[in-house]
Amino acid sequence: MSALRPIPSEVCRGAIKAVQEGGWTRGDDLMLDAAAMHIMGFQASDEAIEHARAYLRPALEALRQEAE
């Protein structure tokens, strides 16, 4: 398996917004998983999903702070 690369915050924000605009209502953990699959692909390994979530969570928190 190739090394996983850092994910830019713009990509994370875009994935989160895409999931939210799709009408996501099932909680943060599943939303982050959906956004991770949006970035990494729907057949991504658990390791890849966890890698993406590490970048997605801070992006989600930043988006929420901006909305306040």
N, C-alpha and C positions, 0 to 999 in steps of 0.2 A: 504494500500500500504506500502511496506517495505521502509525503509530509503534508499536514494540514497547514494552510496559510492563514494569517490574520484576516479578519473580515472587516472592511472599512465601515465606519458608523453610518455612512450614507446608504450603504447596501442594507444594513440592519434596519435602519429607519424605513426604507422603502418596502422591505419585506413585512415589517410590522404593520405599516399603513395598508398594504395590499390585503393582509389578513383581516384587519379591522374593517376595511371598506367592503370586504366580502360578507360582513355581517356577523363576525365572530362574537359569541356570547358565552363561551364555556370555561372561562377562567384563564388566568395568566399562564400556568404551566402548559396547558394544551395549546394556547395561542403561541407561546414561544416554540413549542414543537412544530406547529404548523408553519411558522415563519422560518424555522430552521430548515424544514423540508423544502420550503419555497426557494431558499438559497442553495442548499446542498443537493437537492433532488429527492424525489419521493422514494427512491430505493437506497437512500443513504444509510450507512451503518450507524449503530448506536453511538460509536465513538465520534463520528462526524456530527451527529445531532447534538451531543453534549458540547462539542467544540463550538458549534454555532451558538448554542444557548449562552455560553460564557460571554459572547459579544452582544447578544441580543438583549439580555437583561438590563445592562446599563443604558442601552439605547431606549428601551421601553421606559425606564425611570426618567431619563432626560426628556422624552416626549411628554410624559405626565407633568413634569415640573414646568415645562414650557406652557402647558395648557392651563395651569393654575393662574 
